[in-house]
Amino acid sequence: MTQIFNFSAGPAVLPKDVLQQAASEMLDWHGSGMSVMEMSHRGPEFSSIHRQALDDLRELLHVPANYKILFQQGGGLGQNAIVPLNLAGRRPEPVIDFIHTGSWSGKSIKEAARYARVNVAASSEAEHFARVPARDTWRLTPNASYLHICTNETIDGVEYPDAPEIDPALFPDLPIVADMSSHILSREIDVSKYGVIFAGAQKNIGPAGLTLVIVREDLLDFASPQCPSVFHWKTCAEHDSLYNTPPTYSIYIAGLVFAWLKRRGGVAAMEALNIEKARLLYAALDADDFYANRVDPAYRSRMNIPFYLRDESLNDQFLAGAKARGLLQLKGHKSVGGMRASIYNAMPIEGVQALVDYLNEFARR
């Protein structure tokens, strides 16, 4: 059988070790006689799974003690509504600042406008989302409820190289909300620089259905009266993410991924590997003008790499040849076209090398 490498942007590839362990435990988890999918979310078996996943995630990301980790539902897109419902109430006449860097921040802007006035403080749309707008171009609102950024644009392939610096003298109480759905756990971050971090699990952590939220405790209790109780961060925190039945199996798989990451040296080791994988792929794309990545090199994503063939009439031929070689899910998002390779933590360097070999072969042929 041809070796398969899945470059899907999400739901995405999972570590083989994790899938094998889940398969072996499918019918009987640790002698309990139950599958994890059959367990009560309040029983001792799942409680141990849940607690270990929370502890391992806190360790991997070095989450400070004054932050709560919540397991919610609704995905990253759901949090685009849940965040303003929880935070817009920080101000009597709420304004939410956004930095518009691509498709996902654009979705966030549209959703937040349903609940508050939105200020697009900076945008790279005129440059076809080729970079993060320069910090000195940001026009932030005094007394904004919060600043929302998407730190890695899954579709457009733009990534913030670092957390943005906000002058505390000018904006003393401006929490940064970061959508990290497609690169969380792929690089080291300083959680304390953010008020809220959220991420849908289905890109770099586990199956669809689970959303991670890391929220500073002083931001827990500003929800509007319209916020459903199941999405109220304070309620969720008070009930240890068990106010309603959580996505138990997705939490279990996420926990296995967290343990896998720890065995491989944690986030620092994974970042070093991701740097090498991205270097390999971008070098192949930049070797000549047969392929093109249109993102400013300073802001190129390590996780989601869109690219285009010079002659786009060859797209179907390229994809067919890739599939024949076991290189799957390389078609770009319908909104931007072209190709896209998502090389998340679970993508081995052998998969990236196989793609590079095919890129070179196809260009020569």
C-alpha positions as CSV (number, residue, x, y, z in Angstrom):
1,M,0.0,0.0,0.0
2,T,1.2,3.5,-0.8
3,Q,2.3,5.5,2.2
4,I,-0.4,8.1,2.8
5,F,0.4,11.7,4.0
6,N,-2.7,13.8,4.7
7,F,-2.2,17.5,4.3
8,S,-5.8,18.5,5.2
9,A,-6.3,21.8,7.0
10,G,-8.9,20.3,9.3
11,P,-10.1,17.9,10.4
12,A,-6.5,17.0,10.1
13,V,-3.9,14.3,10.5
14,L,-3.5,12.8,14.0
15,P,-0.3,11.0,15.3
16,K,-0.3,7.4,14.3
17,D,0.6,6.4,17.8
18,V,-2.5,8.1,19.2
19,L,-4.8,6.4,16.7
20,Q,-3.3,3.1,17.5
21,Q,-3.7,3.6,21.2
22,A,-7.3,4.8,20.8
23,A,-8.0,1.7,18.6
24,S,-6.6,-0.6,21.2
25,E,-8.7,1.0,24.0
26,M,-11.9,1.4,21.9
27,L,-13.9,-1.4,23.5
28,D,-12.4,-1.5,26.9
29,W,-10.6,1.5,28.5
30,H,-8.1,0.4,31.1
31,G,-10.1,-2.7,32.1
32,S,-13.2,-0.6,32.8
33,G,-15.3,-2.7,30.4
34,M,-16.4,0.5,28.7
35,S,-15.4,2.5,25.7
36,V,-14.7,6.1,26.5
37,M,-17.7,7.0,24.3
38,E,-19.9,5.1,26.8
39,M,-18.7,6.6,30.0
40,S,-20.6,9.1,32.2
41,H,-18.9,12.4,32.1
42,R,-19.2,12.6,35.8
43,G,-17.9,9.1,36.6
44,P,-14.5,8.4,38.0
45,E,-13.1,6.9,34.8
46,F,-13.8,9.9,32.6
47,S,-12.9,12.3,35.5
48,S,-9.4,10.9,35.5
49,I,-9.1,11.3,31.7
50,H,-10.4,14.9,31.9
51,R,-8.1,15.9,34.8
52,Q,-5.0,14.5,33.1
53,A,-5.8,16.3,29.8
54,L,-6.2,19.6,31.7
55,D,-3.0,19.1,33.7
56,D,-0.9,18.1,30.6
57,L,-2.2,21.1,28.6
58,R,-1.3,23.5,31.4
59,E,2.2,22.0,31.6
60,L,2.8,22.0,27.8
61,L,1.8,25.7,27.5
62,H,3.1,26.8,30.9
63,V,-0.3,28.3,31.6
64,P,-0.1,30.6,34.7
65,A,-2.2,29.8,37.8
66,N,-4.4,32.8,37.3
67,Y,-5.8,31.4,34.0
68,K,-8.6,28.9,33.6
69,I,-8.6,26.2,30.9
70,L,-12.1,25.5,29.6
71,F,-13.2,22.7,27.3
72,Q,-16.2,24.0,25.2
73,Q,-18.0,23.2,22.0
74,G,-18.9,25.1,18.9
75,G,-15.4,25.3,17.3
76,G,-13.4,28.4,16.6
77,L,-16.3,29.9,14.6
78,G,-18.5,29.4,17.6
79,Q,-16.1,31.3,19.8
80,N,-16.4,34.3,17.4
81,A,-19.9,34.7,19.0
82,I,-19.0,33.4,22.4
83,V,-16.1,35.9,22.9
84,P,-18.1,39.1,22.4
85,L,-21.0,37.6,24.4
86,N,-18.5,37.2,27.3
87,L,-16.4,40.3,26.9
88,A,-18.2,43.1,25.2
89,G,-19.9,43.9,28.5
90,R,-16.6,45.2,29.9
91,R,-17.6,48.6,28.6
92,P,-21.0,50.4,28.7
93,E,-20.7,51.3,25.0
94,P,-18.6,48.4,23.8
95,V,-16.2,48.7,20.9
96,I,-14.1,45.7,19.8
97,D,-10.8,46.3,17.9
98,F,-9.7,43.9,15.2
99,I,-6.6,43.3,13.1
100,H,-7.8,42.0,9.8
101,T,-5.2,39.6,8.4
102,G,-7.2,37.1,6.4
103,S,-10.3,34.9,6.0
104,W,-10.7,33.9,9.7
105,S,-10.2,37.3,11.2
106,G,-12.8,38.5,8.6
107,K,-15.3,36.0,9.8
108,S,-14.6,37.1,13.4
109,I,-15.3,40.7,12.5
110,K,-18.6,39.9,10.9
111,E,-19.8,37.8,13.8
112,A,-18.7,40.3,16.5
113,A,-20.6,43.1,14.7
114,R,-23.8,41.4,15.7
115,Y,-23.0,42.2,19.4
116,A,-21.0,45.4,19.5
117,R,-19.5,48.1,17.4
118,V,-16.4,46.9,15.6
119,N,-13.3,48.9,14.7
120,V,-10.9,47.4,12.2
121,A,-7.8,49.0,13.6
122,A,-5.6,47.7,10.8
123,S,-6.0,45.5,7.7
124,S,-3.8,43.9,5.1
125,E,-6.7,43.2,2.7
126,A,-5.5,45.8,0.2
127,E,-2.2,43.7,0.0
128,H,-4.2,40.5,-0.5
129,F,-3.4,39.5,3.1
130,A,0.3,39.0,2.4
131,R,1.4,40.1,5.8
132,V,0.4,41.3,9.3
133,P,0.0,45.1,9.2
134,A,2.9,47.0,10.7
135,R,2.3,47.7,14.3
136,D,2.7,51.5,13.8
137,T,-0.3,51.4,11.5
138,W,-2.7,50.1,14.1
139,R,-5.4,52.6,15.2
140,L,-6.6,51.1,18.4
141,T,-9.7,52.5,20.3
142,P,-9.2,54.0,23.7
143,N,-11.2,51.9,26.2
144,A,-12.0,49.1,23.7
145,S,-13.5,46.0,25.3
146,Y,-10.7,43.9,23.8
147,L,-8.4,43.5,20.8
148,H,-9.1,40.4,18.6
149,I,-6.3,38.8,16.5
150,C,-6.0,35.6,14.5
151,T,-2.4,34.6,15.1
152,N,-2.4,32.1,12.2
153,E,-4.6,32.4,9.2
154,T,-5.4,28.9,8.1
155,I,-6.6,29.8,4.6
156,D,-4.2,32.7,3.8
157,G,-1.1,31.3,5.4
158,V,-0.2,34.3,7.5
159,E,1.3,33.9,11.0
160,Y,2.2,36.4,13.7
161,P,5.9,35.8,14.5
162,D,5.4,37.1,18.0
163,A,2.7,38.4,20.4
164,P,1.9,42.0,19.5
165,E,3.2,44.7,21.9
166,I,0.6,47.1,23.3
167,D,1.8,50.2,25.1
168,P,0.3,49.9,28.6
169,A,0.7,53.6,29.1
170,L,-1.7,54.3,26.2
171,F,-3.9,51.2,26.5
172,P,-3.7,50.2,30.2
173,D,-6.6,47.7,30.1
174,L,-6.8,46.2,26.6
175,P,-6.8,42.4,26.7
176,I,-5.7,40.6,23.6
177,V,-8.0,37.8,22.4
178,A,-6.1,35.4,20.1
179,D,-7.6,32.8,17.8
180,M,-4.8,30.2,17.7
181,S,-6.9,27.4,16.2
182,S,-4.4,26.3,13.6
183,H,-1.1,26.7,15.3
184,I,-1.6,26.2,19.0
185,L,1.0,23.8,20.5
186,S,3.2,24.2,17.4
187,R,5.4,26.9,18.9
188,E,6.2,28.3,22.3
189,I,4.0,31.2,23.5
190,D,3.8,33.4,26.5
191,V,0.2,32.9,27.6
192,S,0.5,35.9,30.0
193,K,0.6,38.3,27.0
194,Y,-3.0,37.4,26.2
195,G,-6.3,37.8,28.0
196,V,-7.9,34.9,26.1
197,I,-6.6,32.2,23.8
198,F,-9.0,29.9,22.0
199,A,-8.6,27.1,19.5
200,G,-10.7,24.6,17.7
201,A,-9.1,21.2,18.3
202,Q,-9.6,19.7,14.9
203,K,-6.5,21.2,13.3
204,N,-3.6,20.5,15.6
205,I,-5.0,18.6,18.6
206,G,-7.7,16.1,17.9
207,P,-11.1,15.4,16.3
208,A,-13.8,18.1,15.7
209,G,-16.1,18.9,18.5
210,L,-13.8,20.3,21.2
211,T,-12.7,23.9,21.6
212,L,-10.0,25.0,24.0
213,V,-10.4,28.3,25.8
214,I,-7.6,29.7,28.1
215,V,-9.0,32.8,29.9
216,R,-7.5,35.0,32.5
217,E,-9.6,34.9,35.7
218,D,-10.3,38.6,35.9
219,L,-12.1,38.3,32.5
220,L,-14.5,35.6,33.5
221,D,-17.5,37.6,34.6
222,F,-18.5,40.2,32.0
223,A,-21.0,38.2,30.0
224,S,-24.0,39.9,28.6
225,P,-27.5,38.8,29.7
226,Q,-28.0,37.3,26.2
227,C,-25.1,34.9,26.7
228,P,-26.4,31.3,27.0
229,S,-25.4,29.8,30.3
230,V,-23.6,26.9,28.7
231,F,-21.2,29.3,26.9
232,H,-20.7,31.6,29.9
233,W,-17.0,31.3,30.8
234,K,-17.6,31.9,34.5
235,T,-20.3,29.2,34.7
236,C,-18.1,26.8,32.7
237,A,-15.1,27.5,35.0
238,E,-17.2,27.0,38.1
239,H,-18.3,23.6,36.9
240,D,-14.8,22.6,35.7
241,S,-16.2,22.4,32.1
242,L,-18.8,19.9,33.2
243,Y,-21.9,22.2,33.3
244,N,-23.2,20.3,30.4
245,T,-22.0,17.0,28.8
246,P,-18.7,17.9,27.2
247,P,-17.4,16.3,24.0
248,T,-15.9,13.4,26.0
249,Y,-14.3,11.4,23.2
250,S,-12.7,14.5,21.7
251,I,-11.3,15.3,25.1
252,Y,-9.9,11.8,25.4
253,I,-8.2,12.0,22.1
254,A,-6.8,15.5,22.9
255,G,-5.4,14.1,26.1
256,L,-3.6,11.3,24.2
257,V,-2.2,14.0,21.9
258,F,-1.0,16.0,24.9
259,A,0.7,12.9,26.3
260,W,2.3,12.2,22.8
261,L,3.7,15.8,22.7
262,K,5.2,15.4,26.2
263,R,6.9,12.2,25.1
264,R,8.4,14.0,22.1
265,G,10.0,16.7,24.2
266,G,7.1,19.2,24.5
267,V,6.3,22.3,22.6
268,A,9.9,23.5,22.3
269,A,11.0,20.3,20.6
270,M,7.9,20.4,18.3
271,E,8.7,24.0,17.4
272,A,12.2,23.1,16.3
273,L,10.8,20.3,14.1
274,N,8.1,22.6,12.6
275,I,10.8,25.2,11.7
276,E,12.7,22.5,9.8
277,K,9.6,21.2,8.0
278,A,8.5,24.7,6.9
279,R,12.1,25.5,5.8
280,L,12.1,22.4,3.6
281,L,8.8,23.1,1.9
282,Y,9.3,26.9,1.4
283,A,12.8,26.2,-0.1
284,A,11.2,23.9,-2.7
285,L,8.5,26.5,-3.5
286,D,11.1,29.3,-3.8
287,A,13.6,27.4,-5.9
288,D,12.2,28.8,-9.2
289,D,9.1,30.5,-10.5
290,F,7.2,27.3,-11.3
291,Y,5.4,27.6,-7.9
292,A,4.6,30.7,-5.9
293,N,3.8,31.5,-2.3
294,R,2.5,35.0,-2.1
295,V,3.0,35.7,1.6
296,D,5.8,38.1,2.9
297,P,8.5,35.7,4.1
298,A,8.5,37.5,7.5
299,Y,4.9,36.4,8.1
300,R,4.8,32.9,6.4
301,S,2.9,30.3,8.4
302,R,4.7,27.2,9.6
303,M,1.5,25.3,9.7
304,N,-0.6,26.2,6.6
305,I,1.3,26.8,3.4
306,P,-0.7,28.0,0.3
307,F,1.0,27.9,-3.1
308,Y,0.1,28.4,-6.7
309,L,1.3,26.8,-9.9
310,R,2.5,29.4,-12.5
311,D,0.3,27.6,-15.1
312,E,-2.9,27.0,-13.2
313,S,-4.3,24.9,-16.1
314,L,-2.0,22.2,-14.6
315,N,-3.8,22.2,-11.2
316,D,-5.9,19.1,-11.8
317,Q,-2.9,17.2,-13.2
318,F,-0.9,18.2,-10.2
319,L,-3.5,17.0,-7.8
320,A,-4.1,13.7,-9.6
321,G,-0.4,13.0,-9.5
322,A,-0.1,13.9,-5.9
323,K,-3.0,11.6,-5.0
324,A,-1.4,8.7,-6.9
325,R,1.6,9.2,-4.7
326,G,-0.4,9.2,-1.5
327,L,-0.2,13.0,-1.0
328,L,-3.7,13.9,-0.1
329,Q,-5.9,17.0,0.5
330,L,-3.6,19.5,-1.2
331,K,-6.3,21.5,-3.0
332,G,-6.5,25.1,-1.8
333,H,-9.5,26.6,-0.1
334,K,-12.3,27.4,-2.5
335,S,-12.1,31.1,-1.6
336,V,-8.4,31.5,-2.7
337,G,-7.8,28.6,-5.0
338,G,-4.4,27.1,-5.7
339,M,-2.9,24.5,-3.4
340,R,-2.4,24.3,0.3
341,A,-0.2,22.0,2.4
342,S,-1.1,21.9,6.1
343,I,1.9,20.5,8.0
344,Y,0.7,20.3,11.6
345,N,2.5,18.7,14.5
346,A,1.4,15.2,13.5
347,M,2.8,15.5,10.0
348,P,6.2,13.8,10.0
349,I,9.1,15.3,8.2
350,E,9.0,12.3,5.9
351,G,5.7,13.6,4.6
352,V,7.1,17.0,3.9
353,Q,10.1,15.5,2.1
354,A,7.7,13.3,0.0
355,L,5.8,16.4,-1.0
356,V,9.1,18.3,-1.8
357,D,10.2,15.4,-4.0
358,Y,6.9,15.5,-5.9
359,L,7.1,19.2,-6.3
360,N,10.5,18.9,-7.8
361,E,9.5,16.0,-10.0
362,F,6.4,17.7,-11.3
363,A,8.2,20.9,-12.1
364,R,10.9,19.0,-14.1
365,R,8.3,17.0,-16.0
